[in-house]
Amino acid sequence: MKHPLVLVVWSLTLLVCNNQANLNIAIIGGGIGGTSCAHFLREMFNDLVKIDIYEGNKVGGRLATEIMNDGNEYETGGSVIHQRNKYMSDFVNHFGLQKRNSLFKNERLGFYNGKDFDFIENNYFILHLMNIYWRYGYSLKHLNDFVYSMLDKFDKIYELQANGQSFDTTYDLLTSMDPSFVNYLNISVKDAYLKNDYSISLVTELVQASIRVNYGQNINVHQFVGTVSMAGMDGSLWSVKEGNKRVAEKLLEISKAQLIDEYVIQIMKNGESYTLLTNTGKKSTYDYVVFAAPLVSNQRIPINFANIPLEFDKLGTYHQTVCTLVFGKIKKTQFPPLSDYPSPILIISTNEKVFFNSISNIEGVNETANLNVWKVFSQEPLTNNQIHALFVNITDVKIVNWLAYPHYYVPTESRSFHIADRLYHINAIEWVASAMEMSCIGAKNVALLIKKHFYSKEQSETVERSHIEL
């Protein structure tokens, strides 16, 4: 019989050797979720893990840009980050990236009802405050207090994850921050806010506008995502110089993951491992697979899950949002109240019958400003007639059609971060709210789940082997 101390040392040595030989992880999707998961896995396992990221398009996923004919690059996907987003801020600081200086600090906001403006910001601060409180009343302060109270509770997730805590479902994750958060998934933001005596105009104009511009939907979304949307209206937002996609590119580099520029078309379960088949016919086998992309009934690149039962009719759908970049001049006759205002503008439609969600001037990712470059969000691709109804002197148009975020509904059931044994889904968290920071939180949760499973399994096998040796 081995001495107990010798047995412990032998067991630990065997565990390390097994780690080096056996831990191979595939991540499907090279967006912010997939690349941040690779980074977190590298931090947790160091050189004991081999990571492959499958991305058949561009690294960054929904963090994407387009070049217009002025030679500058503009965001077409995820564009803004909140000042309290810890992971995104840490990535920028640690990787030598820079926050982009906003050149449109005096942007003027207007809520358009299809015929006229219900509200337009005044360029004089005191008059602006008087106007906004005159229209929306003191309930605006109560709403701001509620949003920041929710953010304070939300911050608990960072401490929990730093301590290695992981969660199997979205309900578990929310409950860990505050038990009341689960209730927010089961009531619309409209009903929740009216129940709390916020004014009708505040809900149907300001809250509706925030959801239209951020999620392309309306005040029937659940309260949690509606409140996240409102947090993005306080002006405490920033972006990354050279484009938000630079964060994903840096995460890929730092993680030392191998990028495989192919699409996965099949995931097959073989005992305790998975075989991935790509569009070029390449096959590779992994111990763990992380799905870092939307998994919905209307996904555009279908994947066959062989020997893995999935009920796609229960997955839900993602919401189509079309981003149209236009180089031209806005027709001020279409919006007379703005005709005498030369500064940047953001027009948000509160009327769902209007063919656009929002129209705004847009800054270049390299801190360039051109008041002739516009971003239009809409539910459907704009026709030429619609584009020309809004703009004149058009010299360039770029269109990007996204399945950008879930189509939110009430009630929203809990989503699992497990698709099957050793198969994980980061984007389950998007049914709580879709944002860059949420993807990073989901990514770290999945990395922690893998770590928990792997070490508990390896320790169990080591104990079994030690019993045999004894």
C-alpha positions in Angstrom: 0.0 0.0 0.0 1.2 3.5 -0.9 1.8 6.0 2.0 -1.2 8.5 2.1 1.0 11.5 1.3 2.5 9.7 -1.7 -1.0 8.7 -2.8 -2.1 12.4 -2.8 0.9 13.6 -4.8 0.5 10.7 -7.2 -3.2 11.5 -7.7 -2.6 15.2 -8.3 0.2 14.4 -10.8 -2.1 12.0 -12.6 -4.8 14.7 -12.7 -2.5 17.3 -14.3 -1.3 14.7 -16.9 -4.8 13.8 -17.8 -5.7 17.5 -18.1 -2.9 18.1 -20.6 -3.9 15.1 -22.7 -7.6 15.3 -22.7 -9.1 18.8 -22.6 -10.2 19.9 -26.0 -12.9 22.5 -26.4 -14.7 23.8 -29.5 -16.5 27.2 -29.5 -19.0 27.8 -32.3 -19.2 31.5 -33.0 -16.5 34.2 -32.9 -18.5 37.1 -31.6 -18.1 38.7 -28.2 -19.6 35.7 -26.4 -17.4 33.1 -28.1 -14.2 35.0 -27.8 -14.7 36.1 -24.2 -15.5 32.5 -23.3 -12.2 31.4 -24.9 -10.4 34.1 -22.8 -12.1 33.0 -19.6 -11.3 29.3 -20.3 -7.6 30.2 -20.9 -7.5 32.1 -17.6 -9.0 29.1 -15.8 -7.1 26.2 -17.5 -3.9 28.0 -18.7 -2.0 25.7 -21.1 -4.0 22.6 -20.1 -6.7 23.3 -22.7 -6.8 23.5 -26.5 -9.5 25.8 -27.8 -10.8 26.0 -31.4 -13.2 28.8 -32.4 -15.3 28.2 -35.5 -16.3 31.3 -37.3 -17.3 31.3 -41.0 -17.8 35.0 -41.2 -15.9 37.8 -39.4 -14.6 37.8 -35.9 -16.8 40.0 -33.8 -20.1 38.6 -35.0 -22.8 41.2 -34.4 -20.0 43.7 -33.6 -19.4 44.8 -37.2 -18.6 47.8 -39.3 -18.9 49.1 -42.8 -16.8 51.6 -44.8 -18.7 54.4 -46.5 -17.6 56.4 -49.5 -16.0 59.1 -47.3 -13.4 56.5 -46.4 -14.5 56.1 -42.8 -15.7 53.1 -40.9 -19.0 53.0 -39.1 -20.6 50.6 -36.6 -23.5 48.6 -38.0 -24.0 46.2 -35.1 -23.5 46.6 -31.3 -22.6 50.2 -31.0 -22.6 51.4 -27.3 -21.4 50.1 -23.9 -22.7 51.3 -20.5 -20.1 52.8 -18.1 -21.0 50.2 -15.5 -20.2 47.2 -17.8 -17.3 45.8 -15.9 -16.1 43.1 -18.3 -16.1 45.3 -21.4 -14.3 48.0 -19.5 -11.7 45.6 -18.1 -11.0 44.2 -21.6 -10.5 47.6 -23.1 -8.1 48.7 -20.2 -6.2 45.4 -20.1 -5.7 45.0 -23.8 -4.4 48.4 -24.6 -7.5 49.6 -26.4 -9.0 53.0 -26.1 -12.5 54.4 -25.5 -13.7 56.5 -28.3 -14.2 60.2 -27.7 -17.8 61.2 -28.6 -17.9 64.0 -31.1 -21.7 64.3 -31.0 -22.2 65.3 -27.4 -24.8 67.9 -28.4 -27.0 65.5 -30.3 -30.6 66.5 -30.2 -33.2 63.8 -29.4 -36.8 63.8 -30.8 -39.7 61.4 -30.3 -41.6 61.1 -33.6 -45.2 59.8 -33.6 -45.5 59.6 -37.4 -46.9 63.0 -37.9 -45.2 65.3 -35.4 -42.8 65.3 -32.5 -44.1 64.5 -29.1 -40.9 65.8 -27.5 -37.7 67.4 -28.8 -34.7 68.2 -26.6 -33.9 71.9 -26.1 -30.3 72.9 -26.6 -30.5 75.0 -23.5 -30.0 72.7 -20.5 -32.3 74.5 -18.1 -35.1 74.8 -20.6 -34.5 71.1 -21.5 -35.0 70.0 -17.8 -38.1 72.2 -17.5 -39.6 70.7 -20.7 -38.9 67.1 -19.8 -40.2 67.3 -16.3 -43.2 69.3 -17.5 -44.1 66.5 -19.9 -43.2 63.4 -17.9 -43.6 64.6 -14.4 -41.9 63.5 -11.2 -42.3 59.8 -12.1 -39.2 60.3 -14.3 -37.1 60.6 -11.2 -38.7 57.5 -9.7 -37.9 55.6 -12.8 -34.3 56.7 -12.8 -34.0 55.7 -9.2 -35.5 52.3 -10.0 -33.1 51.8 -12.9 -30.0 52.5 -10.8 -31.3 50.4 -8.0 -31.6 47.5 -10.4 -28.0 48.2 -11.7 -26.7 48.1 -8.1 -28.3 44.7 -7.5 -27.0 43.5 -10.9 -23.4 44.3 -10.0 -23.5 41.3 -7.5 -22.9 39.0 -10.5 -19.3 40.1 -10.8 -18.5 39.2 -7.2 -20.2 35.8 -7.6 -18.3 34.9 -10.7 -15.0 36.1 -9.3 -15.6 33.6 -6.5 -16.2 30.8 -9.1 -20.0 30.5 -8.8 -21.8 29.1 -11.8 -25.5 28.8 -12.7 -27.3 26.1 -14.7 -30.2 28.4 -15.8 -31.1 32.0 -16.4 -33.5 31.9 -13.5 -30.7 30.7 -11.2 -28.4 33.4 -12.4 -31.0 36.2 -11.9 -32.0 34.9 -8.5 -28.4 35.0 -7.3 -28.4 38.8 -7.9 -31.9 39.4 -6.5 -34.8 37.1 -6.2 -37.2 39.7 -7.6 -35.4 39.7 -10.9 -37.2 36.5 -12.0 -40.5 38.3 -11.6 -39.3 40.9 -14.1 -39.4 38.2 -16.9 -43.0 37.5 -16.3 -44.6 41.0 -16.6 -44.4 43.4 -19.5 -42.5 46.6 -18.9 -45.7 48.5 -19.7 -47.8 46.8 -17.1 -45.0 46.9 -14.5 -44.4 50.6 -14.9 -48.0 51.6 -15.0 -48.6 49.5 -11.9 -45.9 51.7 -10.2 -47.8 54.8 -11.2 -45.4 56.1 -13.9 -47.2 58.5 -16.2 -48.8 57.2 -19.4 -46.7 59.6 -21.5 -43.5 58.5 -19.9 -44.3 54.8 -20.7 -45.7 55.3 -24.2 -43.1 57.8 -25.3 -39.8 57.6 -23.4 -39.8 53.9 -22.5 -41.3 53.0 -25.9 -38.6 55.0 -27.7 -35.8 53.4 -25.7 -37.1 49.9 -26.6 -37.6 50.8 -30.3 -34.1 52.2 -30.7 -32.4 49.5 -28.6 -34.4 46.3 -29.4 -36.7 47.2 -32.3 -39.7 46.2 -30.2 -42.3 47.8 -28.0 -43.4 48.1 -24.3 -44.8 44.6 -24.3 -41.3 43.2 -23.8 -40.6 41.9 -20.3 -39.7 44.3 -17.5 -36.1 43.2 -17.2 -35.1 43.9 -20.8 -37.2 47.1 -20.8 -35.3 48.4 -17.8 -31.9 47.4 -19.3 -33.0 49.5 -22.3 -33.8 52.4 -20.1 -30.4 52.2 -18.5 -29.0 52.9 -22.0 -30.9 56.2 -22.2 -28.9 58.0 -19.4 -26.1 59.1 -21.7 -23.4 57.1 -19.8 -22.4 55.3 -22.9 -19.1 54.8 -24.7 -17.6 52.8 -27.7 -14.2 51.4 -28.6 -11.9 53.3 -30.8 -11.4 51.5 -34.1 -14.7 49.6 -33.5 -16.2 47.5 -30.8 -15.1 44.4 -32.8 -11.6 45.1 -31.7 -12.5 43.7 -28.3 -13.4 40.4 -29.8 -10.3 40.4 -32.0 -8.1 41.0 -28.9 -9.9 38.4 -26.9 -9.2 35.9 -29.7 -5.5 36.8 -29.7 -5.1 36.8 -25.9 -6.9 33.5 -25.6 -4.5 31.7 -28.0 -7.5 30.0 -29.5 -7.2 28.6 -33.0 -9.6 30.3 -35.4 -11.2 27.9 -37.9 -12.7 30.0 -40.7 -15.5 27.5 -41.5 -19.2 27.0 -40.6 -20.2 24.0 -38.4 -23.1 22.2 -40.0 -23.4 19.2 -37.7 -22.7 18.4 -34.1 -22.8 14.7 -33.4 -22.6 13.1 -29.9 -20.4 10.1 -29.6 -20.4 8.8 -26.1 -18.7 11.4 -23.9 -17.3 13.4 -26.9 -18.7 15.4 -29.8 -17.7 15.3 -33.5 -18.1 18.6 -35.4 -18.6 18.6 -39.2 -17.9 21.8 -41.2 -19.1 23.1 -44.5 -15.8 21.9 -46.1 -16.2 18.4 -44.8 -13.7 18.7 -42.0 -14.3 16.6 -38.9 -12.9 17.2 -35.4 -13.7 15.7 -32.0 -13.9 17.5 -28.7 -14.6 16.9 -25.0 -16.7 20.0 -24.7 -18.6 22.2 -27.2 -19.8 25.7 -26.5 -22.5 27.1 -28.8 -21.9 30.9 -28.9 -24.5 31.9 -31.4 -28.3 32.3 -31.4 -30.0 29.0 -31.3 -33.5 29.7 -32.6 -36.1 28.3 -34.9 -35.4 30.9 -37.6 -31.6 30.8 -37.5 -30.0 31.5 -40.9 -27.2 28.8 -40.9 -29.0 25.7 -39.6 -27.0 23.1 -37.7 -27.9 19.4 -37.5 -27.7 18.1 -33.9 -27.2 14.4 -34.4 -28.2 12.2 -31.5 -29.0 15.4 -29.5 -32.8 15.9 -29.1 -33.8 19.5 -29.5 -37.3 20.9 -29.8 -36.7 23.8 -32.2 -40.4 24.9 -31.9 -39.7 25.8 -28.3 -36.5 27.8 -28.9 -38.2 31.1 -29.9 -37.2 33.4 -32.7 -34.8 36.3 -33.0 -35.9 39.7 -34.1 -34.9 41.1 -37.4 -33.3 44.5 -37.4 -32.0 46.2 -40.5 -29.2 48.7 -40.3 -29.0 51.1 -43.3 -26.1 53.5 -43.6 -26.8 56.5 -45.9 -24.4 59.1 -47.1 -26.6 62.1 -47.9 -28.6 64.9 -46.4 -31.8 64.4 -44.4 -35.0 65.9 -45.9 -35.7 68.6 -43.3 -39.0 69.2 -44.9 -39.9 65.7 -43.6 -39.2 66.9 -40.1 -39.8 70.7 -40.0 -39.0 71.2 -36.3 -35.4 70.2 -36.9 -34.9 72.3 -40.0 -33.2 75.1 -38.2 -30.9 73.0 -36.1 -27.4 72.3 -37.6 -26.2 69.8 -34.8 -26.5 66.0 -34.8 -29.9 64.6 -34.3 -31.5 61.3 -33.2 -35.1 60.7 -34.2 -36.8 57.8 -32.6 -40.2 56.7 -33.9 -42.7 55.8 -31.1 -45.3 54.7 -33.7 -44.8 51.1 -34.9 -46.6 51.9 -38.1 -43.8 54.2 -39.2 -41.3 52.3 -41.5 -38.2 53.2 -39.4 -37.3 52.7 -35.8 -34.7 55.5 -35.6 -32.6 57.9 -37.7 -29.4 59.4 -36.4 -26.1 60.9 -37.4 -23.3 58.4 -36.8 -19.7 58.9 -35.8 -16.8 57.0 -37.4 -15.0 54.4 -35.3 -11.7 56.4 -35.7 -13.2 59.5 -34.1 -14.4 61.1 -37.3 -17.6 63.1 -37.7 -19.6 63.7 -40.8 -23.1 65.1 -40.5 -23.9 63.6 -43.9 -23.6 60.0 -42.6 -26.8 58.5 -41.2 -27.8 55.2 -39.6 -31.4 54.1 -40.0 -32.8 51.1 -38.0 -35.9 49.5 -39.4 -37.9 46.2 -39.1 -37.6 45.5 -42.8 -35.1 46.4 -45.6 -35.9 50.0 -46.8 -37.1 50.4 -50.3 -35.5 53.0 -52.6 -38.7 55.1 -52.3 -38.4 55.0 -48.5 -34.7 56.0 -48.5 -35.4 58.9 -50.9 -38.4 59.9 -48.8 -35.9 60.6 -45.9 -32.7 61.8 -47.7 -31.5 63.8 -50.7 -28.1 64.0 -52.4 -27.5 60.3 -51.7 -24.1 59.1 -52.8 -23.7 55.8 -50.8 -26.0 53.2 -49.1 -25.0 50.1 -47.1 -27.5 47.7 -45.7 -26.9 45.0 -43.0 -29.7 42.7 -42.1 -29.4 41.3 -38.6 -31.1 38.7 -36.5 -30.0 41.0 -33.7 -31.7 39.9 -30.5 -34.5 37.7 -29.2 -38.1 38.5 -29.8 -39.1 39.1 -26.2 -42.4 38.0 -24.8 -44.2 37.5 -21.5 -44.0 35.3 -19.6 -40.4 34.2 -20.4 -39.4 30.8 -19.1 -36.1 29.9 -17.7 -33.4 29.0 -20.2 -30.6 26.5 -19.6 -27.0 27.0 -20.3 -26.8 23.3 -21.0 -28.0 22.0 -24.3 -26.8 18.5 -23.3 -24.1 16.9 -21.3 -20.8 18.7 -22.1 -22.7 20.9 -24.6 -23.3 24.5 -23.5 -25.1 27.6 -24.8 -23.9 31.1 -24.0 -26.7 32.9 -25.7 -29.3 31.5 -23.4 -28.6 34.7 -21.4 -29.9 36.9 -24.2 -33.5 35.9 -23.3 -32.9 38.0 -20.2 -31.4 40.9 -22.1 -29.2 41.2 -25.2 -26.1 43.3 -24.8 -22.3 42.9 -25.1 -21.9 42.7 -21.3 -24.6 40.1 -21.0 -22.8 38.0 -23.6 -19.6 38.3 -21.5 -21.5 37.3 -18.3 -23.0 34.3 -20.1 -19.6 33.4 -21.5 -17.9 33.4 -18.1 -20.8 31.4 -16.6 -20.3 28.7 -19.3 -16.6 28.7 -18.7 -17.2 28.2 -14.9 -19.7 25.4 -15.6 -17.1 23.6 -17.7 -14.4 24.0 -15.1 -16.8 22.7 -12.4 -17.8 19.7 -14.5 -14.2 18.9 -15.6 -12.5 19.0 -12.3 -15.3 17.1 -10.5 -15.1 14.4 -13.2 -11.3 14.2 -13.1 -11.2 14.1 -9.3 -13.8 11.3 -9.3 -11.8 9.3 -11.9 -8.5 9.9 -10.0 -10.1 8.6 -6.8 -11.3 5.5 -8.6 -7.8 4.8 -10.0 -6.3 5.3 -6.6 -8.6 2.7 -5.1 -7.5 0.3 -7.8 -3.9 1.0 -7.1 -4.5 0.4 -3.4 
